[in-house]
Amino acid sequence: MQILRWIFRGVVFVIVLACAIVAAYHWRGPTQAQRDAQALLEKDYRPQGHNAFARLWFMQYDVSDDDLDTAMAADIASTRSVEETATGDFYRSSREKLKEATGDTSGLCERQAKDCLAKIAADPAAARAAVDAFPIMRAREEAFEHSDFSWSEFPATVLSDRAADPGPAQRVWLSAFAVRYVEGDHAGALAGVCRNVATWRRLRGRTNSLPGEMIAIAQSDAGLRLFAQMLAALPRDEAAPPECSDALRPVDAADLDRCAAMAREYAISTDIVREMTARYDEEPWWNRPMAWLTFDARQSLAWRAEQGAAFCGESALRRMAADVPVAAEALRVTNRFECVASAIGCILAEIVAPTHLQYDQRALDFAAHLRLAATLLWLRDAPAGVSATQRFESRGEALRSGHRNSGVDAATGLLFVENLYTSRETRFELPLAAGIR
């Protein structure tokens, strides 16, 4: 009996101690650093200018320019309704799709094609016909290029976070540029593809959508590939148009800034925590002590903010400018004793960390790809007798991406830089002109 009493007292002591620790952390709340991170992600980062989101959202739909705002407002309202009823397809517009959206794209270049120019040159007439089958999307190119940012007005909730993907439009535009080049308008074609790259570059740095950021990176990469193919085929006595120097200007803070996208991610996390709290409040009273012991809404949001701040602000910009990815350990929270006060929130924060690490790597790769393409322009000015390899090694800091491996592959005639995000390809490659190898 004496042993049982001591066991009982020990169990009670452990329970009381655990409750006291949890209560202490609940009372303490987020640290000052975590509150600063929350303040950083609660700022309004919306830029000024023309918003591309509606244009991209309806790129595949039968919506005129004059009707964009009205159609966008209707889709946002219907999304709120669907979210409330939890029914319906809220990942697409209710508007009628263009026939072009399901048209034959086999004659177009693939989005990340490394042989787009060669495909077009193999049968220019067929390529021209393939491009001409998309007149509406082609006509929307100019308005797209005058966009300043891409900002989603959809509610920042896990159910309504919707990305504006242009569908086959980018393939149409790039193929049209390639046709123009093959038909002899080298300067016009290069200017067009460089304006395209410049637009996607601008939108990537001015979007509040994390998926939208990744879409812009992929589209920019596609444009860079075609630019490099054109530049490699460009006669040496023809200069690249000024649009290309503008599109490939040195990488700056605007190219690295990710605050708007991370702020929206934090807002979505806030919505998730709000929903979890509401569900816990609906639990029977005898279940609520366990919820209190395992989930602290304030601390859970503080961890999310702390993770998000690793990709936003001055320190993040300095890190990214040096081409240094976030270390996985920097996003860990399960190794902290404060996890005992919100085990569920701690685990949830840990689960999303690997995805954000990949997004960070892709953003750094985006900057490295821009620098590599800018290096192609610089290599064209190499003095006689200097090999591309020699000149590449003497490039300035503005063309370097930290200490990652990059160089000239003389055997294949390719300029390359190794990627941090290697799930799709281990390195990004661009062709060199035969005369500068």
C-alpha positions as a Python dict, from the first residue, in 0.01 Angstrom:
ca = {
    (1, 'M'): (0, 0, 0),
    (2, 'Q'): (284, 237, 86),
    (3, 'I'): (436, 182, -258),
    (4, 'L'): (100, 253, -426),
    (5, 'R'): (69, 578, -229),
    (6, 'W'): (414, 688, -345),
    (7, 'I'): (331, 595, -704),
    (8, 'F'): (4, 790, -680),
    (9, 'R'): (183, 1090, -531),
    (10, 'G'): (448, 1068, -803),
    (11, 'V'): (185, 1064, -1077),
    (12, 'V'): (4, 1359, -920),
    (13, 'F'): (332, 1548, -887),
    (14, 'V'): (416, 1490, -1253),
    (15, 'I'): (70, 1604, -1362),
    (16, 'V'): (85, 1915, -1145),
    (17, 'L'): (437, 1993, -1263),
    (18, 'A'): (335, 1950, -1629),
    (19, 'C'): (33, 2175, -1580),
    (20, 'A'): (248, 2433, -1403),
    (21, 'I'): (502, 2434, -1689),
    (22, 'V'): (228, 2462, -1951),
    (23, 'A'): (58, 2739, -1754),
    (24, 'A'): (387, 2925, -1722),
    (25, 'Y'): (443, 2918, -2098),
    (26, 'H'): (81, 3015, -2163),
    (27, 'W'): (125, 3309, -1928),
    (28, 'R'): (460, 3408, -2077),
    (29, 'G'): (339, 3397, -2436),
    (30, 'P'): (564, 3455, -2739),
    (31, 'T'): (910, 3596, -2689),
    (32, 'Q'): (997, 3948, -2799),
    (33, 'A'): (1178, 3812, -3105),
    (34, 'Q'): (870, 3613, -3198),
    (35, 'R'): (645, 3915, -3152),
    (36, 'D'): (880, 4114, -3376),
    (37, 'A'): (851, 3840, -3638),
    (38, 'Q'): (472, 3857, -3616),
    (39, 'A'): (479, 4235, -3662),
    (40, 'L'): (701, 4190, -3968),
    (41, 'L'): (456, 3950, -4130),
    (42, 'E'): (150, 4157, -4043),
    (43, 'K'): (268, 4456, -4248),
    (44, 'D'): (98, 4559, -4570),
    (45, 'Y'): (341, 4488, -4854),
    (46, 'R'): (107, 4563, -5143),
    (47, 'P'): (292, 4765, -5412),
    (48, 'Q'): (153, 5030, -5648),
    (49, 'G'): (78, 4995, -6017),
    (50, 'H'): (-109, 4753, -6242),
    (51, 'N'): (-206, 4420, -6088),
    (52, 'A'): (-150, 4119, -6318),
    (53, 'F'): (-340, 3868, -6104),
    (54, 'A'): (-681, 3899, -6270),
    (55, 'R'): (-526, 3897, -6615),
    (56, 'L'): (-335, 3577, -6536),
    (57, 'W'): (-631, 3422, -6353),
    (58, 'F'): (-857, 3469, -6657),
    (59, 'M'): (-590, 3405, -6921),
    (60, 'Q'): (-764, 3084, -7023),
    (61, 'Y'): (-1116, 3226, -6994),
    (62, 'D'): (-1354, 3422, -7214),
    (63, 'V'): (-1327, 3746, -7016),
    (64, 'S'): (-1255, 4079, -7184),
    (65, 'D'): (-1016, 4338, -7043),
    (66, 'D'): (-1309, 4566, -6955),
    (67, 'D'): (-1473, 4286, -6759),
    (68, 'L'): (-1168, 4172, -6562),
    (69, 'D'): (-1246, 4358, -6238),
    (70, 'T'): (-1612, 4253, -6234),
    (71, 'A'): (-1528, 3890, -6310),
    (72, 'M'): (-1256, 3887, -6046),
    (73, 'A'): (-1491, 4027, -5782),
    (74, 'A'): (-1749, 3761, -5870),
    (75, 'D'): (-1497, 3477, -5839),
    (76, 'I'): (-1375, 3609, -5503),
    (77, 'A'): (-1734, 3631, -5377),
    (78, 'S'): (-1815, 3280, -5502),
    (79, 'T'): (-1502, 3147, -5333),
    (80, 'R'): (-1619, 3287, -5001),
    (81, 'S'): (-1955, 3120, -5054),
    (82, 'V'): (-1802, 2787, -5148),
    (83, 'E'): (-1572, 2805, -4848),
    (84, 'E'): (-1869, 2857, -4619),
    (85, 'T'): (-2063, 2564, -4763),
    (86, 'A'): (-1753, 2345, -4828),
    (87, 'T'): (-1895, 2240, -5165),
    (88, 'G'): (-1814, 2305, -5527),
    (89, 'D'): (-1500, 2346, -5733),
    (90, 'F'): (-1326, 2655, -5602),
    (91, 'Y'): (-992, 2602, -5778),
    (92, 'R'): (-1112, 2744, -6110),
    (93, 'S'): (-1327, 3025, -6241),
    (94, 'S'): (-1695, 2975, -6311),
    (95, 'R'): (-1651, 3166, -6639),
    (96, 'E'): (-1650, 2986, -6972),
    (97, 'K'): (-1310, 2874, -7092),
    (98, 'L'): (-1164, 2986, -7423),
    (99, 'K'): (-1152, 2726, -7696),
    (100, 'E'): (-781, 2808, -7712),
    (101, 'A'): (-737, 2677, -7358),
    (102, 'T'): (-791, 2323, -7483),
    (103, 'G'): (-641, 2377, -7828),
    (104, 'D'): (-369, 2172, -7991),
    (105, 'T'): (-36, 2274, -7838),
    (106, 'S'): (177, 2007, -8003),
    (107, 'G'): (317, 2257, -8252),
    (108, 'L'): (431, 2493, -7975),
    (109, 'C'): (758, 2479, -7785),
    (110, 'E'): (747, 2306, -7450),
    (111, 'R'): (772, 2551, -7160),
    (112, 'Q'): (1125, 2450, -7058),
    (113, 'A'): (1238, 2338, -7403),
    (114, 'K'): (1612, 2342, -7466),
    (115, 'D'): (1554, 2314, -7842),
    (116, 'C'): (1265, 2555, -7903),
    (117, 'L'): (1444, 2748, -8176),
    (118, 'A'): (1548, 2426, -8352),
    (119, 'K'): (1190, 2295, -8343),
    (120, 'I'): (1056, 2613, -8499),
    (121, 'A'): (1332, 2626, -8761),
    (122, 'A'): (1255, 2267, -8865),
    (123, 'D'): (914, 2372, -9001),
    (124, 'P'): (853, 2749, -8978),
    (125, 'A'): (521, 2738, -9164),
    (126, 'A'): (375, 2477, -8929),
    (127, 'A'): (506, 2670, -8630),
    (128, 'R'): (346, 2992, -8759),
    (129, 'A'): (14, 2810, -8798),
    (130, 'A'): (41, 2665, -8448),
    (131, 'V'): (100, 3010, -8298),
    (132, 'D'): (-176, 3172, -8504),
    (133, 'A'): (-426, 2924, -8356),
    (134, 'F'): (-407, 3123, -8029),
    (135, 'P'): (-501, 3479, -8133),
    (136, 'I'): (-666, 3582, -7805),
    (137, 'M'): (-379, 3472, -7583),
    (138, 'R'): (-132, 3636, -7818),
    (139, 'A'): (-326, 3961, -7803),
    (140, 'R'): (-312, 3955, -7423),
    (141, 'E'): (67, 3954, -7420),
    (142, 'E'): (116, 4331, -7443),
    (143, 'A'): (-116, 4410, -7152),
    (144, 'F'): (56, 4141, -6945),
    (145, 'E'): (396, 4301, -7009),
    (146, 'H'): (269, 4631, -6868),
    (147, 'S'): (187, 4468, -6532),
    (148, 'D'): (373, 4582, -6222),
    (149, 'F'): (284, 4313, -5967),
    (150, 'S'): (59, 4011, -5909),
    (151, 'W'): (-157, 4031, -5598),
    (152, 'S'): (-424, 3781, -5497),
    (153, 'E'): (-737, 3929, -5343),
    (154, 'F'): (-876, 3587, -5259),
    (155, 'P'): (-927, 3530, -4885),
    (156, 'A'): (-604, 3420, -4716),
    (157, 'T'): (-736, 3083, -4600),
    (158, 'V'): (-618, 2731, -4660),
    (159, 'L'): (-927, 2661, -4875),
    (160, 'S'): (-909, 2970, -5093),
    (161, 'D'): (-539, 3018, -5162),
    (162, 'R'): (-557, 3013, -5540),
    (163, 'A'): (-274, 3065, -5787),
    (164, 'A'): (-309, 3244, -6122),
    (165, 'D'): (-149, 3015, -6379),
    (166, 'P'): (-154, 3142, -6741),
    (167, 'G'): (-184, 2788, -6876),
    (168, 'P'): (-53, 2754, -7234),
    (169, 'A'): (-16, 3133, -7282),
    (170, 'Q'): (357, 3137, -7202),
    (171, 'R'): (419, 2859, -7453),
    (172, 'V'): (226, 3058, -7713),
    (173, 'W'): (426, 3374, -7644),
    (174, 'L'): (765, 3205, -7646),
    (175, 'S'): (683, 3012, -7962),
    (176, 'A'): (572, 3336, -8129),
    (177, 'F'): (905, 3495, -8038),
    (178, 'A'): (1088, 3195, -8181),
    (179, 'V'): (889, 3214, -8506),
    (180, 'R'): (972, 3582, -8532),
    (181, 'Y'): (1341, 3505, -8486),
    (182, 'V'): (1343, 3228, -8747),
    (183, 'E'): (1163, 3456, -8991),
    (184, 'G'): (1452, 3701, -8964),
    (185, 'D'): (1351, 3961, -8706),
    (186, 'H'): (1631, 3882, -8462),
    (187, 'A'): (1619, 4211, -8270),
    (188, 'G'): (1240, 4211, -8239),
    (189, 'A'): (1230, 3851, -8121),
    (190, 'L'): (1505, 3900, -7866),
    (191, 'A'): (1341, 4219, -7739),
    (192, 'G'): (1014, 4032, -7699),
    (193, 'V'): (1155, 3741, -7502),
    (194, 'C'): (1357, 3978, -7284),
    (195, 'R'): (1048, 4185, -7204),
    (196, 'N'): (878, 3860, -7108),
    (197, 'V'): (1162, 3767, -6873),
    (198, 'A'): (1161, 4117, -6725),
    (199, 'T'): (787, 4095, -6657),
    (200, 'W'): (805, 3759, -6482),
    (201, 'R'): (1108, 3881, -6289),
    (202, 'R'): (911, 4185, -6174),
    (203, 'L'): (605, 3978, -6078),
    (204, 'R'): (808, 3724, -5881),
    (205, 'G'): (935, 3995, -5650),
    (206, 'R'): (595, 4159, -5618),
    (207, 'T'): (349, 3883, -5541),
    (208, 'N'): (172, 3781, -5223),
    (209, 'S'): (122, 3427, -5347),
    (210, 'L'): (379, 3160, -5270),
    (211, 'P'): (254, 2934, -5553),
    (212, 'G'): (246, 3244, -5775),
    (213, 'E'): (610, 3310, -5688),
    (214, 'M'): (705, 2960, -5801),
    (215, 'I'): (501, 2996, -6122),
    (216, 'A'): (684, 3320, -6204),
    (217, 'I'): (1020, 3152, -6146),
    (218, 'A'): (933, 2866, -6381),
    (219, 'Q'): (809, 3105, -6650),
    (220, 'S'): (1119, 3321, -6616),
    (221, 'D'): (1343, 3016, -6654),
    (222, 'A'): (1157, 2924, -6974),
    (223, 'G'): (1216, 3271, -7114),
    (224, 'L'): (1585, 3259, -7022),
    (225, 'R'): (1629, 2931, -7208),
    (226, 'L'): (1483, 3075, -7528),
    (227, 'F'): (1683, 3397, -7487),
    (228, 'A'): (2004, 3192, -7465),
    (229, 'Q'): (1915, 2989, -7775),
    (230, 'M'): (1852, 3309, -7970),
    (231, 'L'): (2169, 3472, -7845),
    (232, 'A'): (2377, 3166, -7936),
    (233, 'A'): (2244, 3182, -8293),
    (234, 'L'): (2271, 3560, -8325),
    (235, 'P'): (2536, 3671, -8579),
    (236, 'R'): (2831, 3836, -8408),
    (237, 'D'): (2779, 4161, -8599),
    (238, 'E'): (2426, 4198, -8456),
    (239, 'A'): (2389, 4345, -8107),
    (240, 'A'): (2137, 4228, -7853),
    (241, 'P'): (1861, 4487, -7803),
    (242, 'P'): (1859, 4708, -7489),
    (243, 'E'): (1556, 4520, -7353),
    (244, 'C'): (1790, 4229, -7277),
    (245, 'S'): (2034, 4439, -7075),
    (246, 'D'): (1736, 4571, -6879),
    (247, 'A'): (1588, 4225, -6818),
    (248, 'L'): (1927, 4095, -6703),
    (249, 'R'): (2036, 4389, -6490),
    (250, 'P'): (2222, 4296, -6168),
    (251, 'V'): (2013, 4109, -5911),
    (252, 'D'): (1891, 4344, -5639),
    (253, 'A'): (1675, 4342, -5326),
    (254, 'A'): (1353, 4347, -5529),
    (255, 'D'): (1452, 4015, -5689),
    (256, 'L'): (1514, 3856, -5350),
    (257, 'D'): (1237, 4006, -5138),
    (258, 'R'): (980, 3746, -5031),
    (259, 'C'): (798, 3934, -4754),
    (260, 'A'): (461, 3966, -4929),
    (261, 'A'): (435, 3593, -5001),
    (262, 'M'): (545, 3500, -4650),
    (263, 'A'): (298, 3748, -4500),
    (264, 'R'): (15, 3576, -4683),
    (265, 'E'): (141, 3236, -4567),
    (266, 'Y'): (132, 3368, -4211),
    (267, 'A'): (-224, 3493, -4266),
    (268, 'I'): (-320, 3145, -4388),
    (269, 'S'): (-158, 2996, -4077),
    (270, 'T'): (-362, 3237, -3867),
    (271, 'D'): (-677, 3107, -4034),
    (272, 'I'): (-574, 2746, -3968),
    (273, 'V'): (-509, 2818, -3601),
    (274, 'R'): (-840, 3003, -3576),
    (275, 'E'): (-1022, 2700, -3717),
    (276, 'M'): (-844, 2464, -3478),
    (277, 'T'): (-929, 2686, -3183),
    (278, 'A'): (-1294, 2694, -3287),
    (279, 'R'): (-1303, 2314, -3307),
    (280, 'Y'): (-1145, 2279, -2964),
    (281, 'D'): (-1405, 2520, -2823),
    (282, 'E'): (-1677, 2290, -2951),
    (283, 'E'): (-1532, 1989, -2766),
    (284, 'P'): (-1711, 1858, -2453),
    (285, 'W'): (-1585, 2023, -2136),
    (286, 'W'): (-1403, 1708, -2023),
    (287, 'N'): (-1187, 1714, -2340),
    (288, 'R'): (-1086, 2078, -2308),
    (289, 'P'): (-811, 2031, -2045),
    (290, 'M'): (-625, 1804, -2290),
    (291, 'A'): (-665, 2062, -2566),
    (292, 'W'): (-529, 2328, -2329),
    (293, 'L'): (-231, 2106, -2246),
    (294, 'T'): (-143, 2030, -2609),
    (295, 'F'): (-231, 2342, -2809),
    (296, 'D'): (-155, 2707, -2745),
    (297, 'A'): (-284, 2923, -3033),
    (298, 'R'): (-62, 3222, -2952),
    (299, 'Q'): (258, 3019, -2934),
    (300, 'S'): (170, 2817, -3244),
    (301, 'L'): (135, 3138, -3446),
    (302, 'A'): (455, 3274, -3296),
    (303, 'W'): (649, 2973, -3425),
    (304, 'R'): (497, 3014, -3772),
    (305, 'A'): (591, 3382, -3772),
    (306, 'E'): (943, 3305, -3657),
    (307, 'Q'): (982, 3057, -3942),
    (308, 'G'): (837, 3301, -4195),
    (309, 'A'): (1067, 3580, -4080),
    (310, 'A'): (1365, 3365, -4181),
    (311, 'F'): (1268, 3451, -4541),
    (312, 'C'): (1176, 3816, -4489),
    (313, 'G'): (1346, 4135, -4373),
    (314, 'E'): (1696, 4279, -4384),
    (315, 'S'): (1878, 3976, -4247),
    (316, 'A'): (1702, 3751, -4499),
    (317, 'L'): (1797, 3985, -4784),
    (318, 'R'): (2161, 3983, -4677),
    (319, 'R'): (2158, 3604, -4659),
    (320, 'M'): (1995, 3568, -5000),
    (321, 'A'): (2226, 3826, -5159),
    (322, 'A'): (2515, 3606, -5045),
    (323, 'D'): (2337, 3304, -5203),
    (324, 'V'): (2310, 3126, -4868),
    (325, 'P'): (2003, 2904, -4816),
    (326, 'V'): (1826, 2879, -4483),
    (327, 'A'): (1962, 2596, -4272),
    (328, 'A'): (1706, 2331, -4176),
    (329, 'E'): (1806, 2368, -3811),
    (330, 'A'): (1701, 2734, -3817),
    (331, 'L'): (1336, 2632, -3871),
    (332, 'R'): (1325, 2356, -3608),
    (333, 'V'): (1099, 2406, -3310),
    (334, 'T'): (1055, 2050, -3178),
    (335, 'N'): (1396, 2072, -3010),
    (336, 'R'): (1276, 2352, -2782),
    (337, 'F'): (1148, 2295, -2431),
    (338, 'E'): (864, 2543, -2493),
    (339, 'C'): (711, 2274, -2718),
    (340, 'V'): (566, 2113, -2405),
    (341, 'A'): (314, 2398, -2393),
    (342, 'S'): (181, 2336, -2745),
    (343, 'A'): (290, 1998, -2875),
    (344, 'I'): (37, 1995, -3159),
    (345, 'G'): (125, 2345, -3275),
    (346, 'C'): (493, 2261, -3252),
    (347, 'I'): (456, 1949, -3468),
    (348, 'L'): (248, 2135, -3727),
    (349, 'A'): (514, 2407, -3753),
    (350, 'E'): (780, 2141, -3800),
    (351, 'I'): (582, 1968, -4076),
    (352, 'V'): (570, 2273, -4306),
    (353, 'A'): (939, 2362, -4263),
    (354, 'P'): (1082, 2133, -4539),
    (355, 'T'): (849, 2286, -4798),
    (356, 'H'): (962, 2638, -4711),
    (357, 'L'): (1324, 2528, -4738),
    (358, 'Q'): (1258, 2410, -5093),
    (359, 'Y'): (1087, 2737, -5183),
    (360, 'D'): (1389, 2923, -5049),
    (361, 'Q'): (1623, 2714, -5262),
    (362, 'R'): (1415, 2779, -5573),
    (363, 'A'): (1419, 3153, -5508),
    (364, 'L'): (1797, 3150, -5479),
    (365, 'D'): (1821, 2940, -5795),
    (366, 'F'): (1605, 3199, -5972),
    (367, 'A'): (1861, 3468, -5892),
    (368, 'A'): (2148, 3240, -5998),
    (369, 'H'): (1977, 3173, -6332),
    (370, 'L'): (1938, 3545, -6397),
    (371, 'R'): (2308, 3597, -6327),
    (372, 'L'): (2402, 3310, -6558),
    (373, 'A'): (2196, 3457, -6843),
    (374, 'A'): (2352, 3800, -6782),
    (375, 'T'): (2691, 3631, -6810),
    (376, 'L'): (2603, 3522, -7165),
    (377, 'L'): (2565, 3886, -7268),
    (378, 'W'): (2892, 3972, -7099),
    (379, 'L'): (3077, 3686, -7268),
    (380, 'R'): (2977, 3819, -7611),
    (381, 'D'): (3214, 4110, -7553),
    (382, 'A'): (3513, 3885, -7494),
    (383, 'P'): (3828, 4018, -7665),
    (384, 'A'): (3981, 3811, -7944),
    (385, 'G'): (4200, 3525, -7827),
    (386, 'V'): (4034, 3492, -7484),
    (387, 'S'): (3840, 3171, -7430),
    (388, 'A'): (3497, 3169, -7268),
    (389, 'T'): (3641, 2971, -6978),
    (390, 'Q'): (3911, 3231, -6913),
    (391, 'R'): (3668, 3518, -6938),
    (392, 'F'): (3411, 3341, -6720),
    (393, 'E'): (3661, 3308, -6438),
    (394, 'S'): (3724, 3684, -6445),
    (395, 'R'): (3359, 3786, -6419),
    (396, 'G'): (3263, 4040, -6154),
    (397, 'E'): (3075, 3979, -5830),
    (398, 'A'): (2742, 4084, -5985),
    (399, 'L'): (2760, 3775, -6208),
    (400, 'R'): (2857, 3530, -5932),
    (401, 'S'): (2622, 3326, -5715),
    (402, 'G'): (2806, 3268, -5391),
    (403, 'H'): (3030, 2964, -5392),
    (404, 'R'): (2807, 2730, -5588),
    (405, 'N'): (2964, 2539, -5874),
    (406, 'S'): (2927, 2705, -6214),
    (407, 'G'): (3132, 2729, -6529),
    (408, 'V'): (3176, 2655, -6897),
    (409, 'D'): (3129, 2298, -7015),
    (410, 'A'): (3360, 2308, -7318),
    (411, 'A'): (3261, 1959, -7431),
    (412, 'T'): (2895, 2049, -7474),
    (413, 'G'): (2924, 2424, -7531),
    (414, 'L'): (2706, 2500, -7232),
    (415, 'L'): (2726, 2756, -6955),
    (416, 'F'): (2594, 2610, -6630),
    (417, 'V'): (2526, 2675, -6265),
    (418, 'E'): (2437, 2402, -6016),
    (419, 'N'): (2096, 2423, -5853),
    (420, 'L'): (2024, 2413, -5483),
    (421, 'Y'): (1681, 2265, -5557),
    (422, 'T'): (1773, 1949, -5746),
    (423, 'S'): (1442, 1759, -5763),
    (424, 'R'): (1390, 1867, -6124),
    (425, 'E'): (1743, 1916, -6255),
    (426, 'T'): (2082, 1926, -6090),
    (427, 'R'): (2202, 2226, -6287),
    (428, 'F'): (2068, 2504, -6507),
    (429, 'E'): (2230, 2511, -6851),
    (430, 'L'): (2236, 2771, -7128),
    (431, 'P'): (2401, 2732, -7470),
    (432, 'L'): (2704, 2938, -7569),
    (433, 'A'): (2754, 3080, -7915),
    (434, 'A'): (2999, 2865, -8108),
    (435, 'G'): (3232, 3159, -8167),
    (436, 'I'): (3297, 3226, -7798),
    (437, 'R'): (3371, 2878, -7670),
}
